[in-house]
Amino acid sequence: MLTGESIFARWHHRWTVNEHDLGMSLTLGPYHSYTNLFYQIEKNQPVYVYRENEVRLYRDLLLRSYKPAYGLVEFTVYPTTALSAWIKSNYKDFYDQFTIYKDINLIGSINGGYQEPWSASLFTGQIAAFLTMNDDEDLVVAATGVSGPVVTGGAYQIFDNCLVRSNWYRVEWKLKGKSNQAKHSHEWDIKAGYRFYNLDEVANTLLFSFTRKRMTNGAYDWRWMQNSINEFELQLPVSYGEKGISRFKIIYGKAIPFWKWMVGLGIGVIYENRRQYDRELKQFSTKKEENWNLFLMPFAYW
């Protein structure tokens, strides 16, 4: 799997309409491209939170998200994921030419572990600014975060790197944030909810995911949680007669400075316990099978 923060283009703009903020953004990249539109539902005073402890920071944002102040509509495309699945679904002979060992395929390696080629989302929630003390003992905004419910859906899913037509959706509670400091980059994304696959052969699941990135640009830091990316996803089946774990994904990556970038290498594993999809028969197998996928993940941030 190849991934990272390779951004081809990024654009954003904000307006004020009847004293309410309105804005949109567009981000283009090979792994994750998206555009969104947000609107300020209620004109309230900004929410500020002062916490030095990271866990308490997440907790405070969660407690303050009970009353939505913002709404956001987002459309997301995973270009390399969609391309990899499209090639295997439509040009299997060409796809197989890139198999280098057993089930290891170079085109399949760019899939990225996403379960869909694209999605559309609706989010409502609260935005907060996190304060910290600088060297002059002044309070400054160190990060911003959002929290609230999000509904995501699409018309295609990916199984065994093949496109499968299915109207699916996810309902989740989301905590997401990003630091505002120049040299120190800290991002987090925590989600818990339910995924409806809309397929008789695939169990619907409860899901939990946690993604975290922490970098100090231009600095070597070999501590476990510094200059690193961490990703964890767990799905548990809730359909009748299903048990165990449907899917989990774990990724850990370490970065070092290189010129103006932070470049690194991640190691990850994806485990799935579900019925396998046959591209030629266009159907799932009758019995569940366990499948492990170990991968390397180069990445770069700037």
Secondary structure, DSSP 8 states (H G I E B T S, - for coil): -------SEEEEEEEEETTEEEEEEEEE-SS-EEEEEEEESS----EEEE-SSHHHHHHHHHHGGGS--EEEEEEEE-HHHHHHHHHHHH-HHHHHTTEEETTEETTGGGSTT-S-SEEEEEEEEEEEEEEEE-TTS-EEEEEEEEEEEEEEEEEEEEETTEEEEEEEEEEEEEEEEEE--SSEEEEEEEEEEEEE---TTS--EEEEEEEEEEEETT----STTSSEEEEEEEEEE-STT--S-SEEEEEEEEEEEETTEEEEEEEEEEEEEEEEEETTTTEEEEEEEEEEEEEEEEEEE-
